[in-house]
Amino acid sequence: MVRRYDLVMFDLDGTLADSLGFFIRTHNLLSAKYHFQPIQPHEVELLRQRSPREIMDHLGLPRWKLPFVARDFVRLMRLHGQQVCMFAGVERVLRDLHAHGLQLAVVSSNSVENCLRILGEDLCRLMSCIDGGASLFGKRTRILRVMKKLSIQPGQAIYVGDQLTDADAARAASVAFGAVCWGYGAPQALAQTSPEVTFETVDALRLLACNTQPDAHVH
């Protein structure tokens, strides 16, 4: 059953923003600087099945380098972010959810500046909170911070994302997890996290404004 939540928190990259291509190009650019393996075209679907930690191990990227790589990624997106836009239909869905009285928020490992630019001024006005700059493995704290700021209890909130770390963060914060099928993580891998709901299309997100839906796997 898809239930109605008072607060819907979204990841940005791979969930609202179509940034996988930019991520791969930037990863390969930074691989030379930080001495880890680039992503080959034939590896993309394989890596979508794996967790970020497994991907880092596969590519020879030690965890201590991650903050430096992430910093450069955010900087390059700030400089070349016009290459990244939202998935088709996201703007319409966000407007619909807001019109139905849901509080909306973004919790991202990307910077607040990049979140604001990608969303645009009009959609930013729909957001009750935009919290960016979380580490890849540090979204739990940001989710809790957003809920505290908005006076929302965990049972009233859902975090919608596209990676296994998003599911981990939602569980650690005791909120529901909604998995999307169009992002960085493969649907088969996300299914192993037992999300409360799986969204197969962007348009299916509008069902968050409904009270119930017969199937938790929505199209």
Secondary structure by P-SEA (a helix, b strand, c coil): ccccccbbbbbccccccccaaaaaaaaaaaccccccccccccaaaaaaaccaaaaaaaacccccaaaaaaaaaaaaaaacccccccccaaaaaaaaaaaabbbbbbbccccaaaaaaaacaaaaaaccccccccccccaaaaaaaaaaaaccccccbbbbbccaaaaaaaaaacbbbbbbccccccaaaaaaacccbbbcccccccccccccccccccc
